[in-house]
Amino acid sequence: MARLAHPALNIVSRNQTKPGRDTQPESVSLLAQLEWSEAHLEQPAEWVAEQLLTALKSIFPSSATLPRLIETGAHRWRYAQPSTPCEYDYLYSANGLALCGDSFRDGRIEDAWLSGHHLGEALVGRSVQ
Ligand SMILES: Cc1cc2nc3c(=O)[nH]c(=O)nc-3n(C[C@H](O)[C@H](O)[C@H](O)COP(=O)(O)OP(=O)(O)OC[C@H]3O[C@@H](n4cnc5c(N)ncnc54)[C@H](O)[C@@H]3O)c2cc1C
């Protein structure tokens, strides 16, 4: 996975490098920047896919000679990225309601894990008090 400082492209992931997916054929996920997505929210999916692919080729010159594409697609996840991380990793109220999840941090799986882990630590700490 690579996180980028490109105006359109935020994250590039080679999916078959993820754990347990090494038998899959090559496939790439391109995650757009939040501001870019907001500016182009109503554009057709095909247009979005084309723009992000062009961005990928401009950043990684070797990708200009990518093998023939078998399939492309784009999906709009309106609420997938928090615009600003929360001040806290989790919430815990005195009446016992606890909340955790990626949106407290930055929208990736490690953020979800860390949020839950820190809440778990806090709950264990509370239970022994
Ligand atoms: C298409 C896509 C691809 C992604 N790829 C990657 C990736 O490659 N690498 C990476 O690090 N991250 C990736 N992410 C982000 C990652 O999936 C999230 O960061 C992670 O799933 C967040 O975990 P979470 O437990 O906080 O929330 P979620 O996984 O969203 O879990 C929340 C759960 O709560 C349940 N729920 C919601 N409302 C209620 C309710 N009212 N009552 C009961 N249950 C409810 C939901 O059904 C869900 O099971 C991707 C996300 C998307 C959308």
The ligand as an SDF file (V2000), in Angstrom:
LIG
                    3D

 53 58  0  0  0  0  0  0  0  0999 V2000
  -14.3130   -0.8500   -0.0990 C   0  0  0  0  0  0  0  0  0  0  0  0
  -13.4400   -0.7000    1.1010 C   0  0  0  0  0  0  0  0  0  0  0  0
  -12.1530   -1.2060    1.0270 C   0  0  0  0  0  0  0  0  0  0  0  0
  -11.3250   -1.0600    2.1140 C   0  0  0  0  0  0  0  0  0  0  0  0
  -10.0610   -1.5500    2.0090 N   0  0  0  0  0  0  0  0  0  0  0  0
   -9.2280   -1.3960    3.0360 C   0  0  0  0  0  0  0  0  0  0  0  0
   -7.8820   -1.8710    2.9490 C   0  0  0  0  0  0  0  0  0  0  0  0
   -7.4610   -2.4260    1.9480 O   0  0  0  0  0  0  0  0  0  0  0  0
   -7.0670   -1.6850    4.0180 N   0  0  0  0  0  0  0  0  0  0  0  0
   -7.5100   -1.0670    5.1640 C   0  0  0  0  0  0  0  0  0  0  0  0
   -6.7240   -0.9190    6.1070 O   0  0  0  0  0  0  0  0  0  0  0  0
   -8.7830   -0.6220    5.2810 N   0  0  0  0  0  0  0  0  0  0  0  0
   -9.6370   -0.7740    4.2460 C   0  0  0  0  0  0  0  0  0  0  0  0
  -10.9230   -0.3230    4.3550 N   0  0  0  0  0  0  0  0  0  0  0  0
  -11.3590    0.3020    5.6160 C   0  0  0  0  0  0  0  0  0  0  0  0
  -11.7420   -0.7920    6.6260 C   0  0  0  0  0  0  0  0  0  0  0  0
  -12.7140   -1.6490    6.0390 O   0  0  0  0  0  0  0  0  0  0  0  0
  -12.3270   -0.1110    7.8510 C   0  0  0  0  0  0  0  0  0  0  0  0
  -11.3280    0.7450    8.3930 O   0  0  0  0  0  0  0  0  0  0  0  0
  -12.7500   -1.1060    8.9360 C   0  0  0  0  0  0  0  0  0  0  0  0
  -13.6650   -2.0580    8.4290 O   0  0  0  0  0  0  0  0  0  0  0  0
  -13.4390   -0.3350   10.0730 C   0  0  0  0  0  0  0  0  0  0  0  0
  -13.7740   -1.2600   11.0870 O   0  0  0  0  0  0  0  0  0  0  0  0
  -14.8360   -0.8480   12.1790 P   0  0  0  0  0  0  0  0  0  0  0  0
  -14.9650   -2.0490   13.0540 O   0  0  0  0  0  0  0  0  0  0  0  0
  -14.4800    0.4630   12.7900 O   0  0  0  0  0  0  0  0  0  0  0  0
  -16.1820   -0.6000   11.3510 O   0  0  0  0  0  0  0  0  0  0  0  0
  -16.9820   -1.6070   10.4060 P   0  0  0  0  0  0  0  0  0  0  0  0
  -16.0620   -2.6150    9.7780 O   0  0  0  0  0  0  0  0  0  0  0  0
  -17.7920   -0.7330    9.5030 O   0  0  0  0  0  0  0  0  0  0  0  0
  -17.9070   -2.3950   11.4200 O   0  0  0  0  0  0  0  0  0  0  0  0
  -19.0640   -1.7860   11.9620 C   0  0  0  0  0  0  0  0  0  0  0  0
  -20.0750   -2.9110   12.2040 C   0  0  0  0  0  0  0  0  0  0  0  0
  -21.1850   -2.3730   12.9070 O   0  0  0  0  0  0  0  0  0  0  0  0
  -22.3540   -2.8810   12.3100 C   0  0  0  0  0  0  0  0  0  0  0  0
  -23.4430   -1.9360   12.5770 N   0  0  0  0  0  0  0  0  0  0  0  0
  -23.6200   -0.7030   12.0690 C   0  0  0  0  0  0  0  0  0  0  0  0
  -24.7240   -0.1470   12.5810 N   0  0  0  0  0  0  0  0  0  0  0  0
  -25.2590   -1.0380   13.4370 C   0  0  0  0  0  0  0  0  0  0  0  0
  -26.3870   -1.0260   14.2680 C   0  0  0  0  0  0  0  0  0  0  0  0
  -27.2070    0.0150   14.3470 N   0  0  0  0  0  0  0  0  0  0  0  0
  -26.6390   -2.1320   15.0200 N   0  0  0  0  0  0  0  0  0  0  0  0
  -25.7990   -3.1950   14.9640 C   0  0  0  0  0  0  0  0  0  0  0  0
  -24.7010   -3.2630   14.1910 N   0  0  0  0  0  0  0  0  0  0  0  0
  -24.4350   -2.1870   13.4350 C   0  0  0  0  0  0  0  0  0  0  0  0
  -22.0340   -3.0060   10.8380 C   0  0  0  0  0  0  0  0  0  0  0  0
  -22.8860   -3.9470   10.2230 O   0  0  0  0  0  0  0  0  0  0  0  0
  -20.5870   -3.5170   10.9000 C   0  0  0  0  0  0  0  0  0  0  0  0
  -20.5030   -4.9200   10.9970 O   0  0  0  0  0  0  0  0  0  0  0  0
  -11.7810   -0.4480    3.2840 C   0  0  0  0  0  0  0  0  0  0  0  0
  -13.0960    0.0410    3.3630 C   0  0  0  0  0  0  0  0  0  0  0  0
  -13.9140   -0.0720    2.2550 C   0  0  0  0  0  0  0  0  0  0  0  0
  -15.3220    0.4660    2.3350 C   0  0  0  0  0  0  0  0  0  0  0  0
  1  2  1  0
  2  3  1  0
  2 52  2  0
  3  4  2  0
  4  5  1  0
  4 50  1  0
  5  6  2  0
  6  7  1  0
  6 13  1  0
  7  8  2  0
  7  9  1  0
  9 10  1  0
 10 11  2  0
 10 12  1  0
 12 13  2  0
 13 14  1  0
 14 15  1  0
 14 50  1  0
 15 16  1  0
 16 17  1  0
 16 18  1  0
 18 19  1  0
 18 20  1  0
 20 21  1  0
 20 22  1  0
 22 23  1  0
 23 24  1  0
 24 25  2  0
 24 26  1  0
 24 27  1  0
 27 28  1  0
 28 29  2  0
 28 30  1  0
 28 31  1  0
 31 32  1  0
 32 33  1  0
 33 34  1  0
 33 48  1  0
 34 35  1  0
 35 36  1  0
 35 46  1  0
 36 37  1  0
 36 45  1  0
 37 38  2  0
 38 39  1  0
 39 40  1  0
 39 45  2  0
 40 41  1  0
 40 42  2  0
 42 43  1  0
 43 44  2  0
 44 45  1  0
 46 47  1  0
 46 48  1  0
 48 49  1  0
 50 51  2  0
 51 52  1  0
 52 53  1  0
M  END
$$$$
